[in-house]
Amino acid sequence: MVTRQGCHLCEVAEADVRRICDDMGVSWTLEDVDADPSLRAEYGDRVPVILVDGEEHGYWRVEEPRLRAALAGY
């Protein structure tokens, strides 16, 4: 998940991703968009961004059923 410090939507999405991944036993990581110039160039102000297996899955809000379906194989 790509986030930014001080971003309210990021905090909400992080809590959702944490809950879903914990429930499903799937590991995940956070990356700060402002700490990496390539992430900043790619995602800019379009955070939070949820990545699944390195591919963009969605941004701004977590679509729980869709994320659960994408993670079902992990």
Buried (B, 14 or more C-beta within 10 A) or exposed (E): BBBBEEBEBBEBBBEBBEEBBEEEEBEBEEBBBEEEEEBBEEBEEEBBBBBBEEEEBBBEEBEEEEBBEBBEEE
